[in-house]
Amino acid sequence: MQSSAVIVCSDVNMLPAACCTLLSVKRNLVDASVEFLLLGIDLKPNEIAEVENFARLHDMTIKVLPYVTPETAKQARGRWSGATLARLYMDLQIPENVERLLYLDADVLAVAPVDELFTMDLQGKALAAVDDYVMAFPEKAGARQRKIGMGEGGRYFNAGVLLFDWSVCREKGLFARTREIFEERSHLFENNDQDALNVTFDGDWLVLDPRWNTQTGLLPFVDRPAIFHFTGRKKPWQATVPWVHRQMARHYAEDLGNTPWASFCRQPSMMGRVAGFVSHLGKQIGGLARLARMRAYFSNS
């Protein structure tokens, strides 16, 4: 039987956030037949048990797909970590019956109904995704695309939310090709596996509305975000939570509160909140020109 699935890849450090990501999709999904998968990177049995306990607590099933970091990933240059590369190997673990696959980064939360993604016509494409914020800056986007070997004038997607026609990916061996590209050009890639995936799917992806991957910088002008993507180093579960995501912090605190992972969430102090607000104002004032360019691009894309 053909089926749909949601997958998140995570090592032990991001397990609490990854489980919250899957739970957020469950809460915004009517179709009960969608599977929830977690590619567990080098997880120990007790860590897998913690995932299963979290799932039971929230009346859901999360299938953990064991994944041992291969030697090729361990030997990767520079800042390519085993965790970063895991999704390039996820095709080796995903059940054969899966036809539609929604990949999500572990720093993502669904906040509105997502059923549409599992019935959407991908118009013959292997992938649907949202433009990366860099597309609002053609000079930067062009330089990045030339460096990594993409075609001129194309689009570059953000890889935090990826909607695959998985049957096409399987038939064409697209992930095996992506691994080959990584091995050939990893020294050119500054944006980790996102660069490798963009080379593979260059010209073969459907552009989604930004509401399906509302990256932090897009928040001021995306109407009705359905999926938040907390890009940047500061995350909602940290004491340094950015001002724009302060309301999102409670989702993590509530969902992890009755689990052994409760301490994963760090509450900012009053001084921290004030500093966060001041920093937010400074960025808004100092980045007006940048914001205007992003608004112009994403409002018309």
Protein Blocks (a to p, Z undefined) as FASTA:
>chain_A
ZZddddddddfklmmmmmmmmmmmmmmcfblmbccddddehiafklmmmmmmmmmmnopa
dddddddddfklmmpghjlcfklmmmmmmmmmgcfklmbdcdddfkbccfbdfklmmmcc
eehpabdcdddfklmmmmlmmmmmmmnopaehiacddfkbccddfklmmmnommmmmmmm
mmmmmmmpmnljmlmmmmmmgoiaccddfkloccfklmmmpghifbdcdedjbdfkbmkl
cfklmmmmmmmmmmmmmpcklmmpccddfklmmmmmmmmmmmmmmmmmmmmmmmmmmmmZ
Z
